Amino acid sequence: MINSALTISVVLCCCLAVARGQVRAFDKITFSNVGFAGTFQPVSRFRNIGDADRCTCEVGERQWFSGNNAPLADHVSVHFRGPLRLSQFAYYTTGQYVIGDDGTDSWTRRAYYGASSQVSDNVTFMGNVGDNSSCLGRALDYVSYDGLTKAAGSTLLRSDNYISSDEEYAIFSNVSCPNSGLGRGCGVYRDGIPAYYGFDGETKMFLFEFEMPRETQTNSSSFSYYDLPAIWLLNDNIPRTSQYPSNANCSCWASGCGEFDIFEVMNGTQRDNFYSTFHTFQGIEDLGTGIQSYGYIPRDTQNTMRGGVVFDSDGNVATFLSNSTQFGANISVSDISSLLADFSTSQSYSSALASISGTAPTTTSRSSGFALTEKQGGLWYYLFTLCTAIAHIFVI
């Protein structure tokens, strides 16, 4: 008991030291060693989704993923929660890029939205505004120019597109999915929804120009996320089935198909801090807490912000805010490297994700016994996770 108490005391002291001294503001957060071999379980069938008493979902055999940035190298949808006003959005890809290296290639813009110009390319604005189900929640459907109400077809967000706390919408590509079905391009999805692919690629970049002003409404119990804005990525299978299900089998999220929070205000005591978080099973068991950054990027509630996230070809992921961010049709690799290099050591924080020993089979998509819930990280990795969690509570 004495040894246990001493160990706990040491851990708490270390965590408090982290909270007071090291979890602080940065302008760039970098994760390395991102991506591992693992599996997730896709939704295979919906049953009685209109019946509150019998609504259930079934899952299929585990599907493997592997490689740099996996599982987030797959198609992802881009999600927004208010208070937020979006001025520009852009998605880019390139053949090969490693952060810090120059090259002759360029980043090519594959999707774009400009609010003031009302120009768009390869974007579809959607939200959870469709039919309701007791176990699935509301279905995905087109949203109108306000980003909140249901539309008859794809509609461009208006120039003044402010949304308040709790209000959300998402951006998909304009590439339609094939018919719903296990093993098909978009997997199984809900009947009757307009289904589109997200944005794929191991090496990709998302850029944003946006405002996240202070919420002007008075807080009340009616809010779930009062003044907690966020921009995040989801495996695009998730919203096509259910983003907020009451049954975990109704989405692949719980089995680890992938989420990355780019800029997220996590709680009311730190409402001016953006954290970046991986919700994958790369060395952790608590998918809900996820793998959080060891520092935060400040939220500017008075001015427009520019920045985004870069997934490079070597498993490095960087989130950043910079007024130098540009949205051209093509951006040189050297310009992106220069942009990311502009941050001094004191303005940047980097952490490495745990290495996972697992190999995807080459001849089948079935799992060969690799357990996503098996403890893969060592003691210090979990101590790091604990310290980070406590730091988020105690930091001032």
C-alpha positions as CSV (number, residue, x, y, z in Angstrom):
1,M,0.0,0.0,0.0
2,I,2.8,2.4,0.9
3,N,4.6,1.7,-2.4
4,S,1.3,2.1,-4.3
5,A,0.6,5.4,-2.6
6,L,4.1,6.6,-3.3
7,T,3.8,5.7,-6.9
8,I,0.5,7.6,-7.2
9,S,2.0,10.6,-5.5
10,V,4.9,10.7,-7.8
11,V,2.7,10.3,-10.9
12,L,0.4,13.1,-9.6
13,C,3.4,15.4,-8.9
14,C,4.8,14.8,-12.4
15,C,1.4,15.4,-13.9
16,L,0.9,18.7,-12.0
17,A,4.3,19.7,-13.2
18,V,3.3,19.0,-16.7
19,A,0.1,20.8,-16.3
20,R,1.7,23.9,-14.9
21,G,4.9,24.0,-17.0
22,Q,4.7,22.2,-20.3
23,V,1.1,22.1,-21.5
24,R,1.1,25.5,-23.0
25,A,0.4,27.4,-26.2
26,F,2.0,26.6,-29.5
27,D,1.4,27.7,-33.1
28,K,2.1,24.3,-34.6
29,I,1.5,20.8,-33.2
30,T,3.2,17.8,-34.9
31,F,2.6,14.1,-34.5
32,S,5.1,11.6,-35.8
33,N,4.9,7.8,-36.4
34,V,1.2,8.1,-37.4
35,G,-0.3,5.0,-38.9
36,F,-0.4,1.4,-38.0
37,A,-1.8,-2.0,-39.1
38,G,-5.1,-2.7,-37.5
39,T,-8.8,-3.5,-38.2
40,F,-12.2,-2.1,-37.8
41,Q,-15.7,-3.5,-38.2
42,P,-18.0,-2.0,-40.8
43,V,-21.7,-1.8,-40.5
44,S,-23.2,-4.7,-42.5
45,R,-26.9,-4.4,-42.0
46,F,-29.6,-2.2,-40.5
47,R,-32.7,-3.7,-38.9
48,N,-36.0,-2.0,-38.1
49,I,-34.5,1.4,-38.0
50,G,-37.9,3.0,-37.8
51,D,-39.0,0.9,-34.8
52,A,-37.8,2.3,-31.5
53,D,-38.0,-1.0,-29.7
54,R,-36.4,-3.2,-32.3
55,C,-33.9,-0.9,-34.0
56,T,-30.5,-2.7,-34.3
57,C,-27.4,-2.8,-36.5
58,E,-25.1,-5.7,-37.4
59,V,-21.4,-5.5,-38.2
60,G,-19.3,-7.4,-40.7
61,E,-16.0,-9.1,-40.5
62,R,-13.0,-7.0,-39.5
63,Q,-11.4,-5.0,-42.3
64,W,-7.7,-4.4,-42.3
65,F,-5.9,-1.1,-42.8
66,S,-2.2,-0.4,-42.7
67,G,0.5,2.1,-43.7
68,N,1.4,5.7,-43.0
69,N,-1.4,7.7,-41.5
70,A,-3.7,4.7,-41.4
71,P,-6.6,4.5,-40.8
72,L,-6.9,8.2,-41.7
73,A,-5.3,7.6,-45.1
74,D,-8.8,6.5,-46.2
75,H,-11.6,8.8,-47.3
76,V,-12.5,11.3,-44.7
77,S,-15.3,13.9,-44.4
78,V,-14.7,17.3,-42.9
79,H,-16.9,18.5,-40.0
80,F,-17.6,21.8,-38.4
81,R,-19.2,22.9,-35.2
82,G,-20.1,26.4,-34.0
83,P,-19.7,29.1,-33.0
84,L,-18.0,29.3,-36.4
85,R,-17.9,31.2,-39.7
86,L,-16.1,29.6,-42.6
87,S,-14.5,31.9,-45.2
88,Q,-12.4,29.4,-47.2
89,F,-11.9,25.6,-47.3
90,A,-9.4,23.7,-49.5
91,Y,-8.2,20.2,-49.9
92,Y,-4.9,19.3,-51.6
93,T,-2.9,16.3,-52.6
94,T,0.6,15.7,-53.9
95,G,2.6,12.6,-54.9
96,Q,5.3,12.5,-52.3
97,Y,6.0,15.0,-49.5
98,V,7.9,14.8,-46.2
99,I,7.7,17.7,-43.8
100,G,11.0,19.6,-43.9
101,D,12.0,18.4,-47.3
102,D,11.9,20.5,-50.5
103,G,11.0,19.1,-53.8
104,T,10.0,19.9,-57.4
105,D,6.4,18.7,-57.0
106,S,3.5,20.9,-56.0
107,W,0.3,20.5,-54.0
108,T,-2.7,20.4,-56.3
109,R,-6.0,21.8,-55.0
110,R,-8.7,19.1,-55.4
111,A,-11.6,20.8,-53.7
112,Y,-12.4,24.4,-52.7
113,Y,-15.0,26.7,-51.2
114,G,-14.8,30.5,-51.0
115,A,-17.6,32.2,-49.1
116,S,-17.1,35.8,-50.3
117,S,-16.7,34.8,-54.0
118,Q,-19.4,32.1,-53.7
119,V,-17.1,29.9,-55.7
120,S,-16.8,26.1,-55.1
121,D,-15.2,23.0,-56.7
122,N,-15.8,19.4,-55.7
123,V,-17.6,20.1,-52.5
124,T,-21.0,19.0,-51.1
125,F,-22.4,20.5,-47.9
126,M,-24.3,18.0,-45.8
127,G,-25.6,17.6,-42.3
128,N,-27.6,15.4,-40.0
129,V,-30.9,16.9,-41.1
130,G,-32.6,13.8,-42.6
131,D,-35.0,11.2,-41.3
132,N,-34.7,10.4,-37.6
133,S,-34.1,6.9,-36.1
134,S,-34.0,5.8,-32.5
135,C,-30.7,4.0,-32.8
136,L,-29.1,5.9,-35.7
137,G,-30.1,9.5,-35.0
138,R,-30.8,11.8,-38.0
139,A,-29.7,10.7,-41.4
140,L,-27.2,12.6,-43.6
141,D,-28.8,14.9,-46.2
142,Y,-28.1,18.1,-48.1
143,V,-28.1,21.3,-46.1
144,S,-29.3,24.7,-47.4
145,Y,-27.3,27.9,-47.7
146,D,-27.4,28.3,-43.9
147,G,-25.7,25.0,-43.3
148,L,-28.5,23.9,-40.9
149,T,-31.8,23.2,-42.7
150,K,-32.6,20.4,-45.2
151,A,-32.2,21.2,-48.9
152,A,-33.6,19.5,-52.0
153,G,-30.1,19.3,-53.6
154,S,-26.5,20.3,-53.3
155,T,-26.4,24.0,-52.2
156,L,-23.5,26.3,-51.6
157,L,-23.1,27.8,-48.2
158,R,-23.9,31.6,-48.2
159,S,-21.2,34.2,-47.6
160,D,-22.4,34.9,-44.0
161,N,-22.6,31.3,-42.9
162,Y,-22.2,31.8,-39.1
163,I,-23.4,28.8,-37.0
164,S,-23.9,28.8,-33.2
165,S,-22.9,26.4,-30.5
166,D,-24.1,22.8,-31.1
167,E,-24.8,23.5,-34.8
168,E,-22.9,21.4,-37.2
169,Y,-22.4,20.6,-40.9
170,A,-19.9,18.6,-43.0
171,I,-18.2,18.8,-46.4
172,F,-17.9,15.8,-48.7
173,S,-16.6,15.7,-52.3
174,N,-19.1,15.8,-55.2
175,V,-18.2,12.2,-56.2
176,S,-21.3,10.0,-55.8
177,C,-21.0,6.6,-54.0
178,P,-21.9,3.4,-55.7
179,N,-24.9,1.5,-54.4
180,S,-24.9,0.6,-50.7
181,G,-23.3,-2.8,-50.0
182,L,-20.7,-4.5,-47.9
183,G,-17.4,-4.5,-49.8
184,R,-18.5,-1.8,-52.2
185,G,-16.8,1.6,-52.5
186,C,-18.8,3.4,-49.7
187,G,-19.8,0.3,-47.7
188,V,-23.3,-0.1,-46.3
189,Y,-25.1,3.2,-45.8
190,R,-28.7,4.3,-45.0
191,D,-31.4,4.0,-47.5
192,G,-32.5,7.2,-49.2
193,I,-29.5,9.4,-48.4
194,P,-27.5,11.3,-50.9
195,A,-24.2,9.4,-50.5
196,Y,-20.8,10.9,-51.5
197,Y,-17.2,10.1,-51.0
198,G,-15.0,12.1,-48.7
199,F,-11.4,13.1,-49.4
200,D,-8.8,10.4,-49.6
201,G,-5.0,10.1,-49.8
202,E,-2.1,9.1,-47.6
203,T,-0.5,12.4,-48.4
204,K,-3.1,15.3,-48.2
205,M,-3.6,18.7,-46.8
206,F,-6.7,20.6,-45.6
207,L,-6.6,24.4,-45.2
208,F,-9.2,26.7,-43.6
209,E,-9.9,30.3,-43.2
210,F,-12.4,30.8,-40.4
211,E,-13.7,32.6,-37.4
212,M,-14.6,31.1,-34.0
213,P,-16.0,34.0,-32.1
214,R,-17.3,33.8,-28.5
215,E,-20.8,32.4,-28.3
216,T,-23.3,35.3,-27.7
217,Q,-26.2,33.2,-26.4
218,T,-26.6,32.5,-22.7
219,N,-25.5,29.1,-21.6
220,S,-28.2,26.7,-20.5
221,S,-28.8,23.0,-20.1
222,S,-30.1,22.9,-23.7
223,F,-26.6,23.1,-25.0
224,S,-24.4,20.0,-25.3
225,Y,-21.3,21.9,-26.6
226,Y,-21.7,25.5,-25.4
227,D,-18.9,27.7,-26.9
228,L,-16.9,24.5,-27.9
229,P,-16.3,25.0,-31.6
230,A,-14.3,22.4,-33.6
231,I,-13.1,21.3,-37.0
232,W,-12.5,17.6,-37.4
233,L,-12.1,14.6,-39.8
234,L,-14.1,11.4,-39.8
235,N,-13.8,8.2,-41.7
236,D,-16.5,9.0,-44.2
237,N,-18.3,5.7,-43.5
238,I,-19.3,7.1,-40.1
239,P,-21.7,9.9,-41.1
240,R,-23.2,7.8,-43.9
241,T,-24.4,5.3,-41.3
242,S,-24.7,7.3,-38.1
243,Q,-22.5,10.0,-36.6
244,Y,-24.2,9.9,-33.2
245,P,-25.8,6.4,-32.7
246,S,-27.3,5.1,-29.5
247,N,-26.0,1.6,-30.6
248,A,-22.2,1.3,-31.1
249,N,-22.7,-1.2,-33.9
250,C,-24.4,1.4,-36.0
251,S,-21.1,3.1,-36.8
252,C,-17.5,1.9,-37.4
253,W,-16.2,4.6,-35.1
254,A,-16.2,2.5,-31.9
255,S,-14.1,-0.2,-33.6
256,G,-11.5,2.4,-34.7
257,C,-12.1,3.3,-38.3
258,G,-10.8,6.8,-37.6
259,E,-11.3,10.4,-36.4
260,F,-8.8,13.3,-36.1
261,D,-9.7,16.5,-34.4
262,I,-7.8,19.3,-36.1
263,F,-8.9,22.3,-34.0
264,E,-11.2,21.4,-31.0
265,V,-12.1,23.3,-27.9
266,M,-12.5,20.4,-25.4
267,N,-14.1,22.0,-22.4
268,G,-15.5,25.2,-21.0
269,T,-12.5,25.9,-18.7
270,Q,-10.2,25.9,-21.7
271,R,-12.5,27.5,-24.3
272,D,-9.7,29.5,-25.9
273,N,-7.5,26.4,-26.5
274,F,-7.5,24.2,-29.6
275,Y,-6.4,20.7,-29.1
276,S,-5.5,18.1,-31.8
277,T,-6.5,14.5,-31.1
278,F,-6.3,11.1,-32.8
279,H,-9.2,8.8,-32.0
280,T,-7.6,5.6,-33.2
281,F,-6.3,2.5,-31.4
282,Q,-2.7,3.3,-32.0
283,G,-1.4,2.2,-28.6
284,I,-4.4,3.1,-26.5
285,E,-7.6,1.5,-25.3
286,D,-9.7,4.6,-24.5
287,L,-10.9,5.7,-27.9
288,G,-13.1,8.4,-26.4
289,T,-10.1,10.2,-24.8
290,G,-7.9,9.5,-27.8
291,I,-4.3,10.5,-28.3
292,Q,-4.2,14.1,-27.4
293,S,-1.6,16.7,-28.2
294,Y,0.7,17.7,-25.4
295,G,0.0,21.4,-26.0
296,Y,-2.6,23.6,-27.6
297,I,-3.0,26.3,-30.3
298,P,-4.7,29.5,-29.0
299,R,-8.1,30.3,-30.3
300,D,-8.5,33.9,-31.5
301,T,-12.1,35.0,-30.8
302,Q,-11.6,38.5,-32.3
303,N,-10.1,37.8,-35.7
304,T,-10.1,35.6,-38.7
305,M,-7.7,32.6,-38.5
306,R,-5.9,30.7,-41.2
307,G,-4.3,27.3,-41.0
308,G,-4.9,23.6,-41.3
309,V,-3.4,20.2,-41.2
310,V,-0.8,18.4,-43.4
311,F,-0.5,14.6,-43.6
312,D,2.9,13.8,-45.1
313,S,4.2,10.6,-46.8
314,D,6.2,9.5,-43.8
315,G,3.6,9.4,-41.0
316,N,4.0,13.0,-39.8
317,V,0.9,15.1,-39.2
318,A,1.1,18.8,-38.5
319,T,-1.7,21.2,-37.4
320,F,-1.0,24.9,-37.5
321,L,-2.4,28.4,-37.6
322,S,-0.6,31.0,-39.7
323,N,-1.7,34.2,-41.5
324,S,0.7,33.2,-44.3
325,T,-1.6,30.4,-45.3
326,Q,-2.5,30.6,-49.0
327,F,-5.3,28.9,-51.0
328,G,-4.0,28.9,-54.6
329,A,-4.9,26.2,-57.1
330,N,-1.3,25.0,-56.8
331,I,1.1,25.5,-53.9
332,S,4.8,24.5,-54.3
333,V,6.2,21.9,-51.9
334,S,8.9,24.4,-51.0
335,D,6.3,27.0,-50.0
336,I,4.6,24.5,-47.7
337,S,7.9,23.5,-46.2
338,S,8.8,27.2,-45.7
339,L,5.4,27.8,-44.1
340,L,5.9,25.0,-41.6
341,A,9.5,25.9,-41.0
342,D,8.6,29.5,-40.0
343,F,7.6,28.3,-36.6
344,S,10.4,28.5,-34.1
345,T,11.2,25.7,-31.7
346,S,9.4,27.5,-28.9
347,Q,6.3,27.8,-31.1
348,S,6.1,24.1,-32.1
349,Y,5.5,20.9,-30.2
350,S,6.1,17.4,-31.5
351,S,5.1,14.0,-30.1
352,A,5.4,10.4,-31.4
353,L,2.6,7.9,-31.5
354,A,3.2,4.4,-30.2
355,S,4.6,1.8,-32.5
356,I,2.2,-1.1,-33.1
357,S,3.4,-4.6,-34.0
358,G,0.8,-6.0,-36.4
359,T,0.9,-7.1,-40.0
360,A,-2.1,-7.0,-42.4
361,P,-2.6,-10.2,-44.4
362,T,-1.9,-9.9,-48.1
363,T,-4.6,-12.3,-49.3
364,T,-7.6,-11.6,-47.2
365,S,-9.4,-8.8,-45.4
366,R,-10.2,-11.0,-42.4
367,S,-8.5,-10.5,-39.1
368,S,-6.0,-13.1,-38.0
369,G,-6.3,-12.5,-34.3
370,F,-4.9,-9.0,-33.9
371,A,-6.8,-7.5,-31.0
372,L,-7.4,-3.8,-31.2
373,T,-8.1,-3.7,-27.4
374,E,-4.8,-5.4,-26.5
375,K,-2.4,-3.2,-24.6
376,Q,0.3,-2.2,-27.1
377,G,2.0,0.8,-25.4
378,G,4.4,0.6,-22.5
379,L,4.1,2.1,-19.0
380,W,5.5,5.4,-20.0
381,Y,3.1,5.8,-22.9
382,Y,0.1,5.4,-20.6
383,L,1.8,7.7,-18.0
384,F,2.1,10.3,-20.8
385,T,-1.6,9.8,-21.6
386,L,-2.6,10.1,-18.0
387,C,-0.5,13.2,-17.5
388,T,-2.0,14.8,-20.6
389,A,-5.5,14.1,-19.4
390,I,-4.8,15.5,-15.9
391,A,-3.0,18.5,-17.5
392,H,-6.1,19.4,-19.4
393,I,-7.9,19.5,-16.0
394,F,-5.4,21.5,-14.0
395,V,-3.9,23.9,-16.6
396,I,-4.7,27.5,-16.0
